[in-house]
Amino acid sequence: MTYYMPVKIYDGKDTVIANHQAFSGYGTKALIVTGRSSAKRCGALQDVCEALETENIGWTLFDEIEENPSVETVSRGSAAGLAEAADFVIGIGGGSPLDAAKAIAFLMKHNGDATKLYDASVSPDALPVLAVPTTCGTGSEVTGVSVLTVHEKQTKQSIPHKIFPQAAFLDGKYLHDAPKRMILNTAVDALAHMLESFESRKADVFSMNAVLNGLTLWRAALPYLRGEAEPDDETFSVLMRASCYAGTAIAQTGTSVPHALSYILTYTLQMPHGPACGYFLDRFLSFAPEKEQAFLLQASGFRDFRDFSSFLQNAVKEYDVPAETLQRAYDTVKQNTARLNGCRFTIDETVLHRIVFNTEA
């Protein structure tokens, strides 16, 4: 049994400003990696810039990260960072900017050579990365994973290099002005991380404890996610922490079949990542042992499996997935024996077909 979590976590209101000294010691100029607007709108970019200026650290901004960032985009980001002689990277945003920041830090360490991104034989060395999440789903701030869109393969794919941030800064205030739809989408992603991690063959007492701590927090926010309660500061804080626990869990175990299937839906239909995972999540869990289902559903705050399934259907109800897209997802994942065999319960081609197409035996 092994456990590896090298990320130092700063958590609390105004944590970026309060811990401005934590940005020191990584370099003299930061490349800040964000999307077009969300980091600015929620105030996270302003906080990071203030912290850097307090520490007399220079910075330059690359704000071109799209949802589901591509190899081409991170290559441009690397070139921008190299041109500005940046020597560490700060990712601000959801999973897309954080994943992109890791890939950019890797490329900058390797002189911007994009051919090395998916070459597992290359050293995984990267520039230091700091992470400031502004959504509550991916947990990328505490994982070594960087998932990119690979247009050549028409899908999303993790790079083989594990690049953990040196530090992460969690502040629920960054969720205050986020659209409810985005919060729901990313919260479904965090839920998928926890349920998939718990059912992994790699799960152990440490990863399972991370899942259970995360689910306890996630459950506290469920009335808000259902539309039954108004949010407050604590709601946003627990969602951010639940996502972090979920990330801690998958950093040990990886994800499972719902995530593998989701990549085709996201690439083909531009379906957000959380709903794309949630589309398959209840059917995935239905094949787990009944005692484990009941345990996980109770921990998540659901009354029973029907309640769980209904919540997910509401979360993804606006998305219609064509049969040909489902077929492509099935055909792709059935060849991924590592994913299929990585689950603690049996997922053969027949079970996978039932998960994908919602068919009976």
Phi, psi and omega in degrees: 000129179230153178216127182225116179216090186274001187275129174274126187252127172251125188228133175143169181295133180059033186294330180296312180292317183296332182244040183302331180294340180291347178274354181274156173092358181258339180167184182254345179213126182263140165265114179269124184249120182215175167277188186292321192219331192296321180295327177287314186296320184276351178094355183294320180297316179299318179298315181296316180297321178296319179296317179296317181294325175299326180267008180057042178251130177285164179205157173221151189249132168240105187244042183250016183284120177271168173296134184058067189298147184263165174302320181297320181293315180292332174295318177296320179296320177298316179298320179295318179294319178294320180296330181265004180057035174291146182236006166205167189233139175238119176264131177233124176141203176277200183299328183295306177296324181291316176297318180297320180301320179295314180296321179295318178299323176294311182297320180296325177290337182248034173059028175076015184279099184294341178295342182272350184303317184250022177261103184292344181280348182279145176304137181278013181303143179211160171296157176301143180235134170244147187231133176235094182287142177238008172229174189236050184224308193283328186067016184299339180295343181234019175241163175267007189273141171225111181258125181238156172278127179249097185298328180301326180258356180056046178200182172255149184206137176288140170286154185282352185270132178269114184236094179277139170298154175282329181208153177228146184237111184258124179214112182297343182297337181289349177270349190302319184258009180285145176300141179303323181299319180293318179298317179297314180303313184285329176295326175295322176299314179299319178298316178300318178304314185290316181291319179294320180296316181300326183268011180279146174297337180275356182297141175219186185299327182286312180293323179293324176294322176299317178300311184293322175297318179295318180295324178299317177292314182301319180300325181295334180266357185300320178303321176294316181296329177283347186085019183261352183211153175277146181280159171224184182304319183293324178302312181292324179294316183290327176296318179295319180290322177300317178298321179294317176299319179298318177297320178301320180293311183287342174296335179267325190248337192078179178259182187232208190299316179304320178293317180300319179290328187295331188297323179292320179296319181293315182292315187284320188250000187055034179283130179305150189299316182300305176300327179296323174287316181297335180303328184250356195291318182292320179293325174300309184292336182297342180266356175287158175305142187301323180296322179290321176303309183298319180297312182291321180293320177296317180296329181278346179098011180267145182291319181195184184294324179297320178297317177300311181296320179296319177300314181293320179298321177293326182289333184242012191296337182278356184254124178252117185259115180296153181301324182291330176288318176299320180297318180295320178298315179298312182298325180288312187283331180295341177273351183267080185296331179297318178294313183297319182277353182278356181266147182286339173253162189286127172234098174261187183296326180293313179296318178301318179299320180291324177295317185286313189258001179055050181252159176274163180293000000 
